[in-house]
Each structure stands twice: as structure tokens, then as C-alpha cells.
Amino acid sequence: MPMTIKPCLWTLTLLCGAASLHAAPVTEPAAAQSAPAGAATAVPGEAAAADPAWILPRLAQPVPARTDFVEVRGSALLKAPLRLSGEYRRPDAATLVREVRAPYAETTTIRAGAKPGQGEVSIVRPNKPAKRFSLARAPELVALQASFGALLGGDRALLEQHYRLAAEGTRRQWTISLTPKDAGLAARVREIVLLGRDDELRCIETRPARGSEQQRTLLASAARAAANVADASQLAALCRGHGAAR
């Protein structure tokens, strides 16, 4: 019987996390660079409308890579949102690691196989036996595994095989919404929103198909800025790019 992973909303964050490191520099069109003083320009680069075709290549990352994260999960069962912090690592193109350091220690590793759907997930906690299972036993992770390669490779066409994409904002401050096409994933996750500024992915908001228990994960500079922030509205502001610049 296939293994069912209860809405593991962190899984896309795990697959996206490494994309929040340094990205390719922004290059303005030559015509804009050489325009004479006083001449009108059509649209300054940072004010141009956000477009997945512009954003995604800038999120592509070589390996190895790593980034800090701060994750906040809401739940009707908790008096206050659960806050986790740690680091994502991508040691090679086929492996992604999510290391939770507080308030408990846990390391989750996804290793992709040679073909889509193949691979292994391992979960390790101190002083406990490691839990391991095949990706084939967790169908909801298969689409996420494929998305991992597409996002970190800047491959819009491959990403669009699994999600409908919609961008808002400008190149200076943008969002990309990913709506799952896979019925199994869509039954659990209504929408994943990537929020960024310039060439940096700062935050991922995962919205469940049912209920309002949204998960917010701050990455890279936003996660570092959130180290001593507890107020939910301040965390949301950092997530949406209104905090201090890098």
C-alpha cells in the first residue's frame, strides 16, 4: 500500500530552499545603458513587470549550496504558531537536506533516483533509528522531486509541466504563484507562493487546500533578519521584502 505523507507542507520548501542563494547578476539591456542623459527610457529594469521567464533563470544554482531558514507553521491544535529554524543544503544535484536545529533536531534527506519517481527519503533524529522509505511509496513527493530539478535549473518549461505559474509585482519585488496540476498534490496544497526581491528568493508561503493553516518559510537574508523577530506581522513584512535590504 502506498505510504501517505500527511500534508508535508515543508516538502516544497525543502525542494525550493537552495534556490535562495546567490543568483546570476542582473544585466540591463544595452540600449538602456547607453541612453543619453535626459533621454526618456521605456521602463527602468527594476520597475519592469515581474515575469517567470526573467525570474526563474536567476534562481538557478550550482552545487554545492546552502541557506538558512526560519519556518512558521500555524495550527488550530497549537496555542501559538510552531517556529522552526535550521539550514537547507544541496550537496550535489541529486540530494537535498533539511536540517532542523531548533526547537528540536531533525535531518531529512531526499536523494533522487536515476528516473522520475525513484529515490529515497531518510529522516534522522538524535538517539533514534533512522527512518527510510522510497519515494515510490510517497506519490505526493514525486511531483515535488521533479519540481526541485526544474526550479534549481531555471527550467520554466519543466516546472510548468507540474504547476500553473502566475507572476505579480516588478523585478525589484515579485511573487510567483504555483498552482499544482497533479490531482494528488492539489488535494493537499492549493497554492505555493514564491516571494522575492531582485535575484533573491526570500520566502515561500504554502497554502493548504483545506483550512487556513498557512506555512511561511523565510530564507537566506530574510531568515537571518528574522533571527530575533517573534511578531507575526514583522515576519510577514520580512517575508514580503519590506525588511532591510541585503
N, C-alpha and C positions, 0 to 999 in steps of 0.2 A: 504494500500500500504506500502511495507517495507520502512523503513527510510534509506536513503542513507547518509553515512558519507563520505564526500569528503576526499580524501586521508589523513586520520588522521595518518600521519606517526609517530606521537608521541605514538600511541597506543601500539606498541610492546615495545617501550622504557618503557612505563608505566608498562607493564607486566614483563619486564626483570629487571627493575631498582633495586628491592630489592635484586637481586642476587649478587650485587656488594659489599656486606658487608663481614664480616669475614667468611672465609670458613674453611673446615677441614684442619688440618695441613698436609703437605706433608711428607710421610713416605717412605724412600728409602728402597729397598729390603735388607733383612738381609745379603745376600751374599756380597752386595756392602759395607755394614757397617763393615763387619768382614774381608775384604780382607787384606792380609798382606801388610806392607809397601813395595812400589816398584813394587807390582804386577800390571799388566795391568788390567784395568776394561773395560768392553764392551762399555758402553755408560753412562757417568755421568747422574744422574737424570735430571738435568736442561737442558741437551743437547739432551735428548731423544725427538723423534719426537712427535709433538702435536697429540693428539687422543681424540675425543669426549668422549670415554669411560673413559679416565683419567680426563678430564677437568670437565665434567658435574657434577659428584658427588661432586666436590669441590665447586660448585656454589650453591648447595642445602642449604637452610636456614631455621632455626626455626623461629617462630614468638614470639614476635613482632620484626620488623626490620625496619630500616630507612637508607636513604643515600641521600647525596646532589647530585644535578645535575646541569650542565650547558649545555644548548641546543642551537645549532646554526643552523638556517634554511636559506637556500638560496632561492631566488625567483626572477624571471625576473621582477616582479612588484615592487621590492624594490631596492633602490639605494645601500643599504648595507644589509648584512645578518641580520636577526632578531635573537637577542640573548635573551634567557630566562634563568632564574635561579630559583632554589627552592629546594624542597625536595620531595622524594618519601617515602611513609610509607606503611608498610604492618602490620596493627594492629592485624589481625588474618588471618587464612589460606584462608578465602573466600573473603577478602577485600583488595583492593589496592587503594592507594590515591596518586594523583599527585597534589602537591601544588605549583603553580607558585607564586613567590614573587616579581619578577622584570622582565620586566618593568611595569607589571600590576599584580593585584592579581586575582587568579582564582584557585578554587579547584575542581578537577574532581575525583569522586569516582566510582570504579567498584566493585559491590558486586555480586559474583557468586551465582547462584541458586543451588538447590539440584541436578539438572540434567544438562548435557551439553546444552548450548543454553539458559538456564534460567538465570535470574539475572536482575540487574538494573544498569543503569549509571545515575549519577547526576552531574550537572555542576553548581557551585555556584560562583557568583561574588558579591562583596560588593554592597549593596543597590539595588540589583536586585533580582527578584524572582528566585528561583532555577529551573533549567531545569532538568526534569527527563524523562527517556524513558527506555523501556525494551530492553534487549539485543536481544530479538527475533525480534525487529524492526530494528536491525543493524546487518545484517548477516555477514559483514566483521569483526565484533568483536568476533564472536563465536569461530573461529579458534584461535584467539589470546587469548581468555579466556582459552581454553584448553592448549595452549602452556605455559601459565602462570604457571599452576599447574605442568606441565611436567618439565619446566626449574628449578623452585624453589624446585622441589622434586628430581632433578637429575635423572629424568626418561628418558633415551635416547630412549627407545622403543616407549614411548608415543609421544615424540617430533617428532620422525621420521614418525609418522602417518600423521603429518601435514607439515613437511619440509624434504627436502633432505639436509643432512649435509655433509660438507666437511671441514676438518681442515688443517691448514698450520702452519709452524713455529715449535718451540720447546716448551717444558713445561715452560721454562723461559719466552718466549714471543710468544704468539699464537693468531691465529684467527680461528673462526668457522663461516662459511658461511651457512646461512639458506635460501633455495630456496623454496618458498611456493608451495605446491601441490594443494591447493584449488584454483580453477579457478577464483573465485571472488576476492580473495586476490591477486593472481598473476597478475590480470589485473591492480592492483594498485601499488603493491610492487614487484619489480624484485628480490631483494635480501636484506637480513638483515645480517650484518656482526658484530659479537661479537669480540672485541679485548681485550685481557687480558695479564696479567703478573703474573706468578706463579698461585696463587689461587684467584686472584682478577680480576673481570670484570671491565675494566677501561672505556670502550667506546662502543657505539653502533652506527653504520653507517647504515642508512636506505636509500636504493636506489630505486627510483620510477621506475615503468615500462616504463614510458614515460618521456622524458626530462632529464635534468641533475641537477635538484634542490635537491641535496642530503642533508639529515639531519644528523647532527652529535651530539651525546649526550655524554658528559663526565660525569663520575660517580665517587663517593667516592673520593679517594685521587686525581685522575685526575681532578675532579671538584673543589676540594679545591685549587689545584695548579693553576687552571685557573681563580681564582677569580679576579686577576688584569691583566689578559692577554687579549689583544684585537686582536693581529695579527693572521690572519687565519693560517699561516704556523706554528706558535708556538702552536696554539690549536691542529692542526693536529698532531704535534710531541708528545704532551701530550697524545692525544687520542691513538696513536700507541705505547705508552710505552717508549718514548725516554726522558721523563722528569725525574725529581728527583725521586729516589726510596722512598718507604714509610718509 
